[in-house]
Amino acid sequence: MAGAGGDCCLLRLPDDSLFLGLDCSTQSLKATVLDAGLGIVATDSVHFDSDLPHYGTRGGVLRDQDPAERGRIVSPPLMWAEALDLLLGRLRSRSDLRRVAAVSGSAQQHGSVYWAKGAAAALSALNPAASEDLAPQLAAAGALAAPESPVWMDSSTAAQCREVEAAMGGALRLARLTGCRAHRRCTGPQIRKMHQTRPQVYEATERVSLVSSFMASLLVGGYACIDETDGAGMNIMDINTRQLLQDALQAMAPNLEERIGKLAPAHAVAGKIAPYFVQRFQFSSNCLVIQWSGDNPNSLAGLTLSNPGDLAISLGTSDTVFGVTDSPEPSLEGNIFPNPVDPKTYMVLLCYKNGSLTREDLRNRYAERSWDLFNRLLEETAPLNGGKLGFYYKEHEILPPLPVGFHRYVLKNFTSGPLDEMVEEEVDKFDPPSEVRAIIEGQFMSMRGHAEQCGLPVPPKRIIATGGASSNPTILKIMASIFGCPVYTSQRSDSASLGAALRAAHGWLCKQQDEFVPFSCVYSGRLDGTSLGMKLSVPFGDCEGDTELLNNYTLLVKKRLEIEQKLIERICSLMEEMQMPCMLCW
């Protein structure tokens, strides 16, 4: 059988079928529709701020103005429901939704939605014949215990994070069990804060959904399960057994298990699409709803990163690194999730706040605001930058956890001795070419070092680069040199809704076979000549790197991680001397 390693060529998608992928991100709801040959037949989007201005969001969120709630950032779930109606109405005018065999979705991770008691009945009673759309019907039924949902940007749960880690025997034990320490964006601490500060809301809550399972619940007309991949970002699931952890549940809030419900694999069927969507938008009553998952896992699917050794680097406002491993090593940095398209492997995710805006700041300072000059300065400097290392943080960084500041070092004995003989000397500045190379090399060396520490193989088999800076060939050459592998670029920018559409097709195949089938069965032999294909941008061997250069970068990465740790210890010591709580320790 295909699920046991059989021939994927035997598995066909129906010739006249369509597969719909939705992505409920922070700022918009997007859609990608694929045909059976994986050609894109339609795309569309609803932007929350401009298309739904009556919710008053900016960037898709609402920021609490109460000084006592500094850092509390939320979004209204009814806005997402209204956006779903609006988007499907637009798609109906462009596509025959009766041909959609399956729909799945992606959503911003870590947001928590609180369904009121009786909401399940309200979902099952959605009336397509009524003049009111989804949002008014849910509001009239009192379906939500809280009108607003804390989202991933919420940073008001620091106290809860410390409490949870203490209850679980420390941050490292929690990370090893659940895939990450208690970050302020994680859903478990959000739920704990809701229980502590708004107990009336928690007591009135019948079910807690993530944004992903909230949207899936709308589509099936009942509570959809939280999928295992997105559920890994809650600090309540054992990433090895994929089961809820009783001691973690107790550390968050009382009687939480009954409010969470069961977890489900990402490829599972959540249910058939609800009559509301059949009658209002002409979906087939046989259309399957495949479990929704988080945006980063769906991006992994959209880039077809399905095998250990695959790595993606997104160079955007924030930089992210994610890849596949069969040997995860949970630590205090990064996140480990079950792979949404392969239950035997794991996804590793690293996030960096200092991405394109920090690169642009260095460009403005040292390259006259010109990317052309920036690239020329990069090409003027030799690889390894003469042992000059730069740490540039315009924002409080996640990896390493360091505050705003620039730090520069010159290594003595870099080319002549082993690692323990390299001595770093801190300096105030470099010349412009060295500054430019230091920011680019430094970011990639940090990514490589932390990826290795989380269990990702280095060198990877390949890197797929996405985001704005992936169009810069000079930067990609340095990426290839430091990681020691070829670099590909994606021809599609919206990988999350695309990944959701591919996962819809994958879930449909799994249901037809009545067992799990490899994700490659969806796209094998179908990508060539489509916009889903990857372009080889830097073949390793034609770039700056060779074996000797790669070995030198390996030494430099290790030295950089040593200096990072010294910086962290220095900041912690300073905070201790000032008798201030150290923000780097949780």
ZAMARGU-4260 file (C-alpha; in steps of 0.2 Angstrom, whole numbers, plus 5000, padded with zeros to 4 digits):
<rodrens>
0) 5000/5000/5000 | 5005/5018/4997 | 5005/5022/5016 | 5018/5008/5018 | 5030/5015/5005
5) 5020/5010/4989 | 5020/5019/4973 | 5014/5036/4974 | 5010/5036/4955 | 4995/5025/4958
10) 4987/5039/4969 | 4977/5051/4958 | 4968/5066/4962 | 4951/5067/4953 | 4953/5077/4937
15) 4939/5089/4940 | 4943/5092/4958 | 4949/5108/4967 | 4958/5110/4983 | 4956/5126/4994
20) 4969/5132/5006 | 4965/5147/5018 | 4978/5156/5028 | 4971/5167/5043 | 4987/5177/5047
25) 4989/5192/5058 | 4984/5205/5045 | 4973/5196/5032 | 4964/5180/5027 | 4971/5173/5011
30) 4965/5159/4999 | 4974/5148/4986 | 4964/5136/4975 | 4973/5122/4966 | 4967/5110/4953
35) 4971/5092/4952 | 4987/5096/4942 | 4992/5108/4956 | 4990/5123/4945 | 4984/5138/4954
40) 4967/5143/4948 | 4962/5157/4960 | 4969/5167/4974 | 4961/5181/4984 | 4963/5189/5001
45) 4953/5200/5014 | 4964/5213/5023 | 4957/5215/5041 | 4961/5234/5043 | 4955/5240/5026
50) 4941/5228/5022 | 4934/5226/5039 | 4938/5244/5047 | 4923/5243/5059 | 4933/5231/5071
55) 4946/5245/5073 | 4962/5235/5071 | 4979/5241/5066 | 4989/5228/5058 | 4975/5216/5062
60) 4977/5218/5081 | 4971/5229/5095 | 4983/5235/5108 | 4977/5237/5126 | 4980/5255/5132
65) 4978/5251/5150 | 4996/5254/5158 | 4992/5239/5169 | 4990/5228/5154 | 5005/5234/5144
70) 5009/5221/5131 | 4992/5214/5130 | 4988/5212/5111 | 4972/5204/5105 | 4961/5202/5090
75) 4942/5199/5088 | 4937/5182/5083 | 4921/5188/5075 | 4932/5198/5063 | 4940/5182/5057
80) 4922/5174/5055 | 4916/5189/5045 | 4932/5188/5034 | 4928/5170/5030 | 4911/5175/5023
85) 4918/5189/5013 | 4932/5179/5006 | 4922/5164/5001 | 4909/5176/4992 | 4923/5183/4982
90) 4930/5166/4977 | 4912/5160/4972 | 4912/5173/4959 | 4928/5166/4951 | 4929/5148/4955
95) 4916/5133/4955 | 4916/5129/4973 | 4906/5114/4970 | 4922/5106/4963 | 4931/5108/4980
100) 4935/5091/4986 | 4944/5096/5002 | 4948/5112/5011 | 4961/5115/5024 | 4969/5130/5033
105) 4983/5139/5041 | 4982/5152/5055 | 4993/5163/5065 | 5000/5152/5079 | 4997/5154/5098
110) 4981/5164/5098 | 4967/5157/5110 | 4948/5158/5107 | 4936/5155/5122 | 4919/5147/5116
115) 4905/5150/5128 | 4894/5137/5135 | 4881/5132/5122 | 4892/5137/5108 | 4893/5120/5100
120) 4874/5121/5098 | 4876/5138/5090 | 4888/5131/5078 | 4878/5117/5073 | 4863/5128/5070
125) 4871/5141/5058 | 4857/5146/5047 | 4861/5149/5028 | 4844/5155/5024 | 4845/5169/5037
130) 4849/5187/5031 | 4863/5187/5044 | 4881/5181/5040 | 4892/5171/5052 | 4898/5184/5064
135) 4880/5191/5068 | 4873/5174/5071 | 4888/5169/5082 | 4886/5186/5091 | 4867/5184/5093
140) 4869/5166/5100 | 4882/5173/5113 | 4895/5160/5106 | 4910/5168/5113 | 4915/5169/5132
145) 4927/5183/5128 | 4925/5195/5113 | 4944/5196/5110 | 4958/5183/5108 | 4976/5185/5114
150) 4987/5182/5099 | 5005/5178/5097 | 5011/5196/5099 | 5004/5196/5116 | 5018/5199/5129
155) 5008/5201/5145 | 5011/5184/5152 | 5028/5185/5159 | 5023/5181/5177 | 5013/5166/5171
160) 5028/5159/5161 | 5038/5160/5176 | 5025/5151/5186 | 5022/5137/5173 | 5041/5134/5172
165) 5043/5133/5190 | 5028/5121/5192 | 5035/5110/5178 | 5052/5108/5186 | 5061/5122/5176
170) 5062/5129/5159 | 5073/5115/5152 | 5062/5101/5158 | 5046/5110/5150 | 5055/5112/5134
175) 5061/5094/5133 | 5043/5088/5136 | 5033/5100/5126 | 5045/5106/5113 | 5049/5124/5120
180) 5050/5133/5136 | 5036/5145/5141 | 5037/5159/5129 | 5025/5174/5132 | 5017/5170/5116
185) 5013/5152/5120 | 4994/5148/5123 | 4996/5139/5139 | 5002/5154/5149 | 4988/5164/5140
190) 4975/5152/5147 | 4983/5153/5164 | 4982/5172/5164 | 4964/5172/5158 | 4960/5160/5173
195) 4969/5171/5185 | 4964/5188/5179 | 4946/5185/5171 | 4940/5170/5181 | 4922/5174/5175
200) 4927/5171/5157 | 4936/5155/5161 | 4922/5148/5170 | 4910/5153/5156 | 4921/5144/5143
205) 4915/5127/5136 | 4930/5125/5124 | 4946/5133/5121 | 4952/5134/5102 | 4967/5140/5094
210) 4965/5152/5079 | 4967/5137/5068 | 4954/5125/5076 | 4942/5140/5078 | 4942/5143/5059
215) 4940/5124/5056 | 4926/5124/5069 | 4916/5137/5058 | 4918/5126/5043 | 4912/5110/5051
220) 4898/5118/5061 | 4905/5110/5077 | 4921/5110/5088 | 4936/5104/5078 | 4951/5096/5087
225) 4967/5106/5089 | 4979/5097/5078 | 4995/5090/5086 | 5007/5102/5076 | 4999/5118/5081
230) 4995/5111/5099 | 5014/5109/5102 | 5015/5128/5104 | 5004/5127/5119 | 5016/5120/5132
235) 5003/5106/5137 | 5007/5092/5124 | 5020/5079/5125 | 5029/5080/5108 | 5034/5062/5109
240) 5018/5054/5113 | 5007/5068/5105 | 4996/5067/5121 | 4991/5080/5133 | 5002/5081/5149
245) 4992/5080/5165 | 5004/5090/5175 | 5006/5103/5162 | 4987/5105/5161 | 4986/5107/5180
250) 5000/5120/5179 | 4989/5131/5168 | 4971/5131/5174 | 4959/5119/5183 | 4948/5107/5172
255) 4957/5112/5157 | 4958/5095/5148 | 4939/5095/5146 | 4940/5113/5138 | 4954/5107/5126
260) 4946/5091/5120 | 4956/5078/5110 | 4971/5082/5098 | 4971/5076/5080 | 4985/5073/5067
265) 4986/5087/5055 | 4981/5076/5040 | 4965/5070/5048 | 4948/5074/5043 | 4939/5087/5054
270) 4923/5083/5046 | 4912/5087/5031 | 4909/5105/5027 | 4893/5112/5036 | 4877/5115/5027
275) 4879/5134/5030 | 4893/5134/5017 | 4885/5121/5006 | 4869/5132/5003 | 4877/5149/5004
280) 4892/5146/4994 | 4888/5130/4984 | 4901/5119/4991 | 4898/5100/4988 | 4890/5092/5004
285) 4904/5079/5002 | 4918/5092/5003 | 4930/5087/5017 | 4938/5099/5030 | 4955/5093/5034
290) 4962/5099/5051 | 4969/5117/5051 | 4987/5120/5058 | 4998/5134/5061 | 5006/5146/5048
295) 5024/5140/5050 | 5019/5122/5048 | 5009/5126/5033 | 5023/5136/5026 | 5034/5120/5028
300) 5021/5111/5018 | 5020/5124/5005 | 5038/5124/5002 | 5037/5104/5001 | 5050/5102/5015
305) 5045/5084/5019 | 5062/5076/5022 | 5075/5077/5036 | 5089/5088/5029 | 5078/5100/5021
310) 5079/5118/5028 | 5070/5134/5024 | 5076/5152/5028 | 5064/5166/5027 | 5072/5183/5026
315) 5058/5195/5031 | 5054/5208/5044 | 5058/5194/5056 | 5069/5180/5050 | 5064/5162/5053
320) 5073/5146/5050 | 5063/5130/5050 | 5067/5112/5044 | 5064/5094/5046 | 5073/5082/5058
325) 5070/5064/5064 | 5082/5067/5079 | 5075/5083/5088 | 5085/5090/5103 | 5073/5102/5113
330) 5082/5116/5122 | 5079/5133/5129 | 5079/5140/5111 | 5068/5137/5097 | 5052/5127/5095
335) 5050/5108/5091 | 5033/5103/5083 | 5027/5087/5075 | 5029/5088/5056 | 5012/5092/5049
340) 5015/5081/5034 | 5025/5066/5042 | 5020/5059/5059 | 5037/5051/5061 | 5048/5067/5060
345) 5048/5084/5068 | 5049/5102/5063 | 5061/5114/5071 | 5058/5132/5071 | 5069/5147/5075
350) 5063/5165/5076 | 5074/5181/5075 | 5066/5198/5077 | 5081/5207/5069 | 5079/5203/5051
355) 5076/5215/5036 | 5074/5230/5046 | 5091/5228/5055 | 5099/5224/5038 | 5091/5240/5031
360) 5098/5250/5046 | 5116/5244/5042 | 5113/5248/5023 | 5107/5265/5028 | 5122/5268/5039
365) 5136/5261/5029 | 5130/5260/5011 | 5121/5276/5007 | 5104/5268/5008 | 5108/5258/4992
370) 5107/5239/4990 | 5118/5240/4975 | 5132/5248/4986 | 5128/5236/5000 | 5132/5222/4988
375) 5148/5230/4981 | 5154/5232/4999 | 5150/5213/5002 | 5160/5208/4987 | 5175/5219/4992
380) 5177/5210/5008 | 5184/5192/5009 | 5174/5178/5017 | 5176/5176/5036 | 5178/5195/5037
385) 5196/5194/5044 | 5189/5187/5060 | 5177/5202/5063 | 5161/5197/5072 | 5146/5208/5074
390) 5130/5207/5084 | 5117/5219/5079 | 5101/5221/5088 | 5089/5235/5084 | 5075/5225/5093
395) 5076/5214/5109 | 5082/5198/5101 | 5075/5180/5104 | 5090/5171/5098 | 5101/5175/5108
400) 5090/5183/5121 | 5099/5200/5121 | 5093/5218/5122 | 5095/5232/5110 | 5113/5235/5106
405) 5127/5233/5094 | 5143/5223/5099 | 5159/5221/5088 | 5173/5209/5091 | 5190/5205/5082
410) 5197/5188/5084 | 5216/5187/5087 | 5225/5171/5081 | 5209/5167/5070 | 5219/5160/5055
415) 5233/5152/5065 | 5226/5142/5080 | 5212/5131/5086 | 5197/5137/5094 | 5203/5139/5112
420) 5218/5150/5106 | 5206/5163/5098 | 5204/5178/5109 | 5191/5191/5105 | 5194/5209/5108
425) 5179/5221/5108 | 5180/5236/5097 | 5169/5251/5094 | 5167/5250/5075 | 5172/5242/5059
430) 5176/5250/5042 | 5160/5250/5031 | 5164/5235/5021 | 5167/5225/5037 | 5151/5231/5045
435) 5141/5226/5030 | 5149/5208/5029 | 5148/5207/5048 | 5129/5209/5048 | 5126/5196/5034
440) 5138/5183/5040 | 5133/5185/5058 | 5115/5182/5055 | 5118/5166/5045 | 5131/5160/5057
445) 5119/5162/5072 | 5105/5153/5062 | 5117/5139/5058 | 5124/5137/5076 | 5106/5137/5084
450) 5099/5126/5071 | 5113/5113/5075 | 5109/5114/5094 | 5091/5110/5090 | 5095/5094/5081
455) 5094/5100/5063 | 5108/5092/5052 | 5122/5104/5046 | 5126/5104/5032 | 5108/5102/5026
460) 5104/5094/5010 | 5097/5110/5003 | 5090/5127/5009 | 5075/5135/5001 | 5076/5154/5004
465) 5061/5165/5004 | 5056/5183/5009 | 5062/5199/5002 | 5081/5197/5004 | 5080/5180/4995
470) 5080/5190/4979 | 5098/5196/4983 | 5110/5184/4975 | 5125/5191/4984 | 5117/5187/5001
475) 5112/5170/4995 | 5130/5166/4990 | 5136/5169/5008 | 5121/5159/5015 | 5127/5144/5004
480) 5145/5146/5010 | 5141/5146/5028 | 5129/5132/5028 | 5138/5122/5015 | 5124/5117/5003
485) 5115/5123/4988 | 5102/5137/4989 | 5085/5136/4980 | 5072/5150/4980 | 5053/5149/4980
490) 5043/5156/4966 | 5028/5159/4977 | 5028/5171/4991 | 5012/5165/5000 | 5018/5148/5006
495) 5005/5147/5020 | 4989/5146/5010 | 4998/5136/4997 | 5003/5124/5010 | 4986/5123/5016
500) 4979/5119/4999 | 4992/5105/4997 | 4988/5098/5014 | 4970/5098/5009 | 4974/5087/4994
505) 4985/5076/5006 | 4971/5074/5019 | 4960/5069/5005 | 4972/5056/4998 | 4974/5049/5016
510) 4955/5048/5018 | 4953/5039/5001 | 4967/5026/5006 | 4960/5025/5024 | 4978/5026/5030
515) 4992/5039/5030 | 5001/5041/5013 | 5018/5051/5011 | 5015/5069/5007 | 5026/5067/4992
520) 5011/5058/4984 | 5003/5074/4982 | 5016/5083/4972 | 5027/5070/4965 | 5028/5072/4946
525) 5016/5087/4947 | 5028/5102/4951 | 5038/5104/4935 | 5032/5118/4925 | 5021/5125/4939
530) 5023/5140/4950 | 5026/5128/4964 | 5043/5123/4958 | 5059/5128/4966 | 5073/5137/4957
535) 5091/5133/4960 | 5099/5149/4964 | 5117/5145/4971 | 5124/5127/4967 | 5136/5124/4981
540) 5153/5123/4974 | 5150/5138/4962 | 5148/5149/4977 | 5162/5157/4988 | 5163/5141/4999
545) 5174/5126/4997 | 5178/5113/5010 | 5192/5123/5018 | 5181/5138/5019 | 5166/5128/5026
550) 5178/5121/5040 | 5183/5139/5044 | 5165/5145/5046 | 5162/5130/5057 | 5176/5136/5069
555) 5169/5154/5068 | 5151/5148/5072 | 5157/5140/5088 | 5167/5155/5093 | 5151/5166/5089
560) 5141/5155/5101 | 5154/5157/5114 | 5153/5176/5113 | 5134/5176/5113 | 5134/5166/5130
565) 5147/5178/5137 | 5135/5193/5132 | 5120/5185/5140 | 5130/5181/5156 | 5136/5199/5156
570) 5119/5207/5155 | 5112/5195/5168 | 5125/5200/5180 | 5122/5218/5177 | 5104/5216/5180
575) 5108/5206/5196 | 5119/5220/5202 | 5105/5233/5199 | 5093/5221/5208 | 5082/5221/5193
580) 5073/5205/5187 | 5083/5198/5172 | 5072/5198/5156 | 5084/5185/5148 | 5081/5172/5161
585) 5063/5168/5156
</rodrens>
